């Protein structure tokens, strides 16, 4: 009788070493958003959020913790940050401690909000950046992804911010190939120039298999794969995210119970990160970073 075959062994995922806390991500409105984009990484929307917004006190506490650890940048994200009733005073608080960026769909940035942001930036100790999401320079293609009317409202927000010297960064996701062989970056840059934006800034992110795109991709990063790159290029080696429920290694996975770090403070969370989620494979493959640079 043949001997039973040995049990298969699974290769454990790699772990990214932690270097330094360069970026703190604040999931300020959880998954509460006024849009419901088809590719949203955390399935945000206008209905009851599965991830609750953060209270102002916790936001301030985490930013102070990060400042004490030498953080270089603070990012406010969601959901849609401008739904938070205290977004402007919280931005002021952050700007007293580090350069700060808001990631927004732009649809709530009216004239009054743009004016307030311009004043805030002018008085701030550190720089304020605005990232406005718009996925395609074609109105119909964009609105099929982000919702009817989102194209015009985002473009108006970009013009309003640019008029106040804030030089917003148009941020798009590579949802599908750009038509005609032209890159999405070039098409979006031309859109900004045609809209009168003097210094167009564009950031393109890959599609991540999480949120509404969960299941579109798979696999984990093995230790052998990690050896083929500089681990410092992975954003979890220098970023942490805070959201309802705790601290997470990166903004892509913020709020997911399986991605919550066993730490009650940011200082305790500066440990190696297991690269076990399918989204980690995209970061390994592309070198993507959610940061502005």
C-alpha positions as CSV (number, residue, x, y, z in Angstrom):
1,X,0.0,0.0,0.0
2,X,1.4,3.4,-1.0
3,X,2.2,5.9,1.8
4,X,-0.2,8.8,2.0
5,X,1.0,11.9,0.2
6,X,2.3,14.6,2.4
7,X,0.0,17.5,3.2
8,X,0.4,20.5,1.0
9,X,2.0,23.5,2.7
10,X,0.9,27.1,2.0
11,X,3.5,29.7,1.4
12,X,2.9,32.4,4.1
13,X,2.5,36.0,2.7
14,X,5.4,38.4,2.8
15,X,5.5,41.1,5.4
16,X,6.6,44.7,4.5
17,X,9.0,46.1,7.0
18,X,8.1,49.5,8.5
19,X,10.5,52.4,8.0
20,X,9.0,55.7,9.2
21,X,5.6,57.3,9.5
22,X,5.6,59.6,6.5
23,X,1.8,59.7,5.9
24,X,-1.3,59.5,8.1
25,X,-4.6,58.8,6.4
26,X,-7.8,59.9,8.3
27,X,-10.9,58.1,7.1
28,X,-12.9,61.1,8.4
29,X,-16.4,60.2,7.0
30,X,-16.0,56.5,6.9
31,X,-18.0,55.2,3.9
32,X,-20.5,58.0,3.9
33,X,-20.5,59.7,0.5
34,X,-22.9,61.5,-1.7
35,X,-21.8,59.5,-4.8
36,X,-21.8,55.7,-5.4
37,X,-18.9,55.1,-7.8
38,X,-18.8,51.7,-9.5
39,X,-15.1,51.1,-8.6
40,X,-15.0,52.5,-5.1
41,X,-12.4,50.9,-2.9
42,X,-14.5,50.9,0.2
43,X,-18.0,50.7,-1.4
44,X,-18.9,54.2,-0.1
45,X,-22.3,55.7,-0.8
46,X,-25.2,57.8,0.4
47,X,-27.1,55.0,2.3
48,X,-26.3,53.9,5.8
49,X,-22.4,53.7,5.9
50,X,-20.9,50.4,6.9
51,X,-18.0,52.3,8.3
52,X,-18.9,55.2,10.6
53,X,-17.5,58.7,10.4
54,X,-14.9,59.7,13.0
55,X,-15.6,62.1,15.8
56,X,-13.5,65.3,15.8
57,X,-11.9,64.4,19.1
58,X,-10.5,61.2,17.8
59,X,-9.3,62.9,14.6
60,X,-7.3,65.4,16.6
61,X,-5.9,62.8,18.9
62,X,-4.6,60.7,16.0
63,X,-3.1,63.7,14.3
64,X,-1.3,64.7,17.5
65,X,0.0,61.2,17.8
66,X,1.3,61.3,14.3
67,X,2.9,64.7,14.7
68,X,4.8,63.4,17.7
69,X,6.1,60.5,15.6
70,X,7.4,62.9,12.9
71,X,4.7,62.5,10.3
72,X,5.3,64.4,7.0
73,X,1.8,64.5,5.6
74,X,-1.8,64.1,6.7
75,X,-4.6,63.0,4.3
76,X,-8.3,63.4,4.8
77,X,-10.4,60.9,2.9
78,X,-13.7,59.0,3.1
79,X,-16.4,58.7,1.8
80,X,-16.6,62.3,1.0
81,X,-14.7,64.5,3.6
82,X,-16.8,67.6,2.9
83,X,-19.9,65.9,4.4
84,X,-18.2,66.1,7.8
85,X,-19.6,69.1,9.7
86,X,-16.3,69.9,11.2
87,X,-14.1,69.5,8.2
88,X,-12.8,73.1,8.0
89,X,-11.7,73.4,11.7
90,X,-10.2,69.9,11.5
91,X,-8.2,71.0,8.4
92,X,-7.0,74.0,10.3
93,X,-6.0,71.7,13.2
94,X,-4.0,69.5,10.9
95,X,-2.4,72.3,9.0
96,X,-0.8,73.6,12.2
97,X,1.1,70.2,12.4
98,X,1.8,69.0,8.9
99,X,1.1,69.5,5.2
100,X,-2.4,68.3,4.6
101,X,-4.4,67.0,1.7
102,X,-8.2,66.4,1.2
103,X,-9.4,63.8,-1.3
104,X,-12.8,64.8,-2.5
105,X,-15.2,64.2,-5.4
106,X,-15.5,68.0,-5.7
107,X,-19.3,68.0,-6.0
108,X,-19.7,69.8,-2.6
109,X,-17.1,72.4,-3.3
110,X,-19.2,75.5,-3.9
111,X,-18.0,79.1,-4.1
112,X,-18.3,79.6,-0.3
113,X,-16.3,76.4,0.4
114,X,-13.7,77.2,-2.1
115,X,-13.3,80.7,-0.6
116,X,-13.0,79.2,2.9
117,X,-10.3,76.8,1.7
118,X,-8.4,79.6,0.0
119,X,-8.4,81.6,3.3
120,X,-7.4,78.5,5.3
121,X,-4.5,77.8,2.9
122,X,-3.4,81.5,3.0
123,X,-3.2,81.5,6.8
124,X,-1.8,78.0,7.3
125,X,1.6,77.1,8.6
126,X,1.8,74.2,6.2
127,X,0.6,73.6,2.7
128,X,-3.0,72.5,1.8
129,X,-3.6,70.3,-1.2
130,X,-7.0,69.3,-2.8
131,X,-7.4,66.1,-4.8
132,X,-10.5,66.1,-7.0
133,X,-11.7,62.8,-8.4
134,X,-12.7,62.7,-12.1
135,X,-12.1,59.5,-14.0
136,X,-12.6,60.3,-17.7
137,X,-12.5,63.5,-19.8
138,X,-15.6,62.4,-21.6
139,X,-18.7,63.5,-19.6
140,X,-20.8,60.4,-20.4
141,X,-18.0,58.0,-19.7
142,X,-17.2,59.7,-16.4
143,X,-20.8,59.9,-15.2
144,X,-21.3,56.3,-16.0
145,X,-18.7,55.6,-13.4
146,X,-19.3,58.3,-10.8
147,X,-23.0,59.3,-11.3
148,X,-24.9,61.8,-13.4
149,X,-23.7,65.3,-13.1
150,X,-20.5,64.4,-11.3
151,X,-18.3,65.5,-14.3
152,X,-19.6,69.1,-14.5
153,X,-19.6,69.5,-10.7
154,X,-16.0,68.2,-10.3
155,X,-14.8,70.4,-13.1
156,X,-16.4,73.5,-11.6
157,X,-14.7,72.6,-8.2
158,X,-11.3,72.4,-10.0
159,X,-11.9,75.8,-11.6
160,X,-13.0,77.4,-8.2
161,X,-10.0,76.0,-6.4
162,X,-7.5,76.9,-9.1
163,X,-8.9,80.5,-9.1
164,X,-7.9,80.7,-5.5
165,X,-4.4,79.5,-6.1
166,X,-4.9,76.0,-4.7
167,X,-3.8,74.1,-7.8
168,X,-5.9,71.0,-7.3
169,X,-4.8,67.6,-8.4
170,X,-7.2,65.8,-10.7
171,X,-7.2,62.1,-9.6
172,X,-8.5,59.3,-11.8
173,X,-8.6,55.5,-11.6
174,X,-7.6,53.4,-14.5
175,X,-11.0,51.8,-14.8
176,X,-10.7,50.8,-18.4
177,X,-8.3,51.4,-21.3
178,X,-8.4,54.9,-22.7
179,X,-9.9,54.9,-26.2
180,X,-7.9,55.8,-29.3
181,X,-4.5,54.7,-27.9
182,X,-4.0,58.0,-26.1
183,X,-3.1,57.7,-22.4
184,X,-5.7,58.7,-19.8
185,X,-3.1,61.0,-18.3
186,X,-2.7,63.0,-21.6
187,X,-6.5,63.2,-22.1
188,X,-7.1,64.5,-18.6
189,X,-4.3,66.9,-18.8
190,X,-5.7,68.3,-22.0
191,X,-9.1,68.6,-20.4
192,X,-7.6,70.8,-17.6
193,X,-5.8,73.0,-20.1
194,X,-9.0,73.4,-22.2
195,X,-10.8,74.3,-19.0
196,X,-8.4,77.2,-18.4
197,X,-6.3,75.5,-15.7
198,X,-2.8,77.0,-16.0
199,X,-0.8,74.4,-14.2
200,X,-2.6,71.0,-14.7
201,X,-1.8,68.3,-12.2
202,X,-3.0,64.7,-12.8
203,X,-2.6,61.5,-10.7
204,X,-3.6,58.1,-12.1
205,X,-4.3,55.2,-9.7
206,X,-4.7,51.5,-10.7
207,X,-7.9,49.6,-10.1
208,X,-7.8,47.8,-6.7
209,X,-9.6,44.5,-6.1
210,X,-11.4,45.7,-3.0
211,X,-14.8,47.3,-2.2
212,X,-17.1,47.3,-5.3
213,X,-14.3,45.7,-7.3
214,X,-13.6,42.8,-4.9
215,X,-12.9,39.6,-6.7
216,X,-11.4,41.4,-9.8
217,X,-7.9,40.0,-9.2
218,X,-6.3,37.7,-6.7
219,X,-3.2,36.3,-5.1
220,X,-0.8,37.4,-2.4
221,X,2.7,38.7,-2.2
222,X,5.2,35.9,-1.2
223,X,8.5,36.5,0.5
224,X,10.3,35.7,-2.8
225,X,8.3,38.3,-4.6
226,X,9.1,40.9,-2.0
227,X,12.8,40.3,-2.4
228,X,12.5,41.4,-6.1
229,X,11.6,45.0,-5.2
230,X,12.7,47.6,-2.7
231,X,10.1,47.2,0.1
232,X,10.3,51.0,0.7
233,X,8.2,51.6,-2.4
234,X,5.2,49.9,-0.7
235,X,3.1,52.6,1.0
236,X,2.4,50.4,4.0
237,X,6.1,50.7,4.9
238,X,5.6,54.4,5.7
239,X,1.8,55.0,6.1
240,X,-0.9,54.2,8.5
241,X,-4.7,54.9,8.3
242,X,-7.1,55.6,11.1
243,X,-10.8,54.8,10.8
244,X,-13.7,53.8,12.9
245,X,-12.6,50.6,14.7
246,X,-8.9,51.3,14.9
247,X,-5.7,51.6,12.9
248,X,-4.9,50.0,9.6
249,X,-1.8,49.6,7.5
250,X,-3.0,51.6,4.5
251,X,-6.0,53.6,3.2
252,X,-6.9,50.9,0.7
253,X,-7.8,48.5,3.4
254,X,-9.0,50.9,6.1
255,X,-12.1,49.6,7.9
256,X,-11.7,46.0,6.9
257,X,-11.8,43.8,10.1
258,X,-9.1,41.5,8.8
259,X,-6.8,44.4,8.1
260,X,-7.1,46.0,11.5
261,X,-3.8,46.2,13.3
262,X,-3.5,44.9,16.9
263,X,-2.6,48.3,18.3
264,X,-4.4,51.0,20.3
265,X,-1.9,53.8,19.4
266,X,-0.1,54.8,16.3
267,X,3.3,54.1,18.0
268,X,2.2,50.5,18.6
269,X,1.1,50.1,15.0
270,X,4.6,50.9,13.4
271,X,5.3,47.2,12.8
272,X,5.7,45.0,9.7
273,X,2.6,44.5,7.6
274,X,1.5,41.1,6.2
275,X,0.8,41.5,2.5
276,X,-2.1,39.1,2.5
277,X,-4.8,41.0,0.7
278,X,-5.3,40.9,-3.1
279,X,-4.9,44.7,-3.1
280,X,-1.3,44.2,-1.9
281,X,-0.5,42.4,-5.1
282,X,-1.5,45.4,-7.1
283,X,0.8,47.6,-5.0
284,X,3.6,45.1,-5.6
285,X,3.0,44.9,-9.3
286,X,2.6,48.7,-10.0
287,X,4.4,50.4,-7.2
288,X,1.2,52.5,-6.7
289,X,0.9,55.0,-3.8
290,X,-2.2,56.8,-2.7
291,X,0.0,59.8,-1.7
292,X,0.2,62.9,-3.9
293,X,3.7,62.1,-5.2
